[in-house]
Amino acid sequence: VQLQASGGGLVQAGESLRLSCVASGSTLSSYGMGWFRSTPGKEREFVARINARSPLASYADSVKGRFTISRDMAKTTLYLQMDKLRPEDTANYYCARSKGAGTSDRIGDYAYWGQGTLVTVSS
């Protein structure tokens, strides 16, 4: 299973970006998916997650109301729509596939990770 994240870039505060994560070697339909982010000197942190069999999503407090996680109908691509970006959102963003249908905020519950895509938000 390989996950390929893309869509990062340099934007100004208040603008939007949409990240994508394409899976190869496996569909995503039976697995929960998540987005995490990291910055130098800080642990990778949870951003958003979505279960396999439910459209309901969960978000970190810092992004709630600004970010939206979704997946396409064929469930081969995961998205993260990021609106009203802030300088503190600057990070490498990683998509991850859960070990099962459910998801959690814990890094250890995810079996596969994408390579990361860099988001830089200028003030």
Secondary structure per residue as TSV (DSSP state, phi and psi in degrees):
chain	resnum	aa	ss	phi	psi
A	1	V	-	360.0	129.3
A	2	Q	E	-127.1	138.4
A	3	L	E	-116.6	130.5
A	4	Q	E	-119.3	110.0
A	5	A	E	-93.5	144.8
A	6	S	E	-153.5	172.3
A	7	G	-	107.8	-5.1
A	8	G	-	-70.1	168.9
A	9	G	E	171.0	-171.1
A	10	L	E	-104.7	122.9
A	11	V	E	-134.8	166.9
A	12	Q	E	-92.0	157.2
A	13	A	T	-54.6	137.2
A	14	G	T	94.4	-15.3
A	15	E	-	-85.1	-179.0
A	16	S	-	-125.0	156.6
A	17	L	E	-144.0	153.3
A	18	R	E	-123.6	120.6
A	19	L	E	-91.7	145.9
A	20	S	E	-124.3	152.6
A	21	C	E	-140.2	111.2
A	22	V	E	-101.3	133.7
A	23	A	E	-100.5	139.9
A	24	S	E	-128.7	146.0
A	25	G	S	88.0	-5.2
A	26	S	S	-169.9	143.9
A	27	T	-	-80.3	166.3
A	28	L	S	-102.8	0.6
A	29	S	T	-64.4	-25.2
A	30	S	T	-101.1	5.6
A	31	Y	S	-128.5	145.7
A	32	G	-	-73.6	153.7
A	33	M	E	-132.2	153.7
A	34	G	E	-146.2	163.1
A	35	W	E	-119.4	136.4
A	36	F	E	-130.1	166.4
A	37	R	E	-144.4	156.4
A	38	S	E	-144.5	151.0
A	39	T	-	-129.8	156.4
A	40	P	T	-54.7	130.3
A	41	G	T	85.9	-1.5
A	42	K	S	-124.0	150.7
A	43	E	-	-69.1	151.7
A	44	R	-	-61.2	133.8
A	45	E	E	-122.0	151.3
A	46	F	E	-67.9	140.8
A	47	V	E	-118.0	-55.1
A	48	A	E	-158.5	156.5
A	49	R	E	-151.6	155.7
A	50	I	E	-144.2	133.8
A	51	N	-	-77.0	164.2
A	52	A	S	-68.4	-41.1
A	53	R	S	-109.2	14.1
A	54	S	-	-142.5	141.0
A	55	P	-	-77.8	-5.7
A	56	L	-	-68.8	141.4
A	57	A	E	-125.7	164.0
A	58	S	E	-131.5	144.1
A	59	Y	E	-133.0	152.6
A	60	A	-	-66.6	147.7
A	61	D	T	-57.5	-33.5
A	62	S	T	-68.9	-18.6
A	63	V	T	-117.8	-5.4
A	64	K	T	-58.6	131.4
A	65	G	T	88.9	-11.1
A	66	R	T	-117.5	-32.1
A	67	F	E	-108.5	148.5
A	68	T	E	-135.6	123.7
A	69	I	E	-96.5	140.7
A	70	S	E	-155.0	170.2
A	71	R	E	-139.5	153.5
A	72	D	-	-79.6	167.7
A	73	M	T	-63.5	-33.5
A	74	A	T	-77.8	-9.5
A	75	K	S	58.3	38.3
A	76	T	-	-109.0	-8.1
A	77	T	E	-132.3	135.7
A	78	L	E	-107.6	143.8
A	79	Y	E	-125.9	156.2
A	80	L	E	-137.0	105.6
A	81	Q	E	-84.9	121.8
A	82	M	E	-117.3	113.9
A	83	D	-	-112.9	161.7
A	84	K	S	49.5	49.6
A	85	L	-	-63.6	147.2
A	86	R	-	-121.5	157.1
A	87	P	G	-55.6	-33.5
A	88	E	G	-72.1	-7.0
A	89	D	G	-82.5	-6.6
A	90	T	-	-60.2	123.3
A	91	A	E	-177.8	168.9
A	92	N	E	-86.1	128.9
A	93	Y	E	-105.7	132.7
A	94	Y	E	-122.1	135.5
A	95	C	E	-95.5	155.1
A	96	A	E	-149.6	146.8
A	97	R	E	-105.1	130.3
A	98	S	E	-69.6	164.0
A	99	K	S	-74.4	-16.3
A	100	G	S	-148.6	-159.9
A	101	A	S	-73.8	-27.6
A	102	G	-	-87.6	176.8
A	103	T	-	-139.5	168.7
A	104	S	-	-152.2	179.8
A	105	D	S	-88.3	-2.5
A	106	R	-	-91.1	129.5
A	107	I	G	-56.9	-39.0
A	108	G	G	-66.2	-12.9
A	109	D	G	-89.3	4.2
A	110	Y	E	-112.7	132.5
A	111	A	E	-94.2	-30.8
A	112	Y	E	-130.7	144.1
A	113	W	E	-131.9	143.6
A	114	G	-	-78.5	176.7
A	115	Q	-	-85.6	-10.2
A	116	G	-	97.1	143.9
A	117	T	E	-134.1	133.2
A	118	L	E	-86.5	128.4
A	119	V	E	-114.3	125.5
A	120	T	E	-123.8	124.3
A	121	V	E	-116.0	118.0
A	122	S	E	-93.2	151.5
A	123	S	-	-90.7	360.0
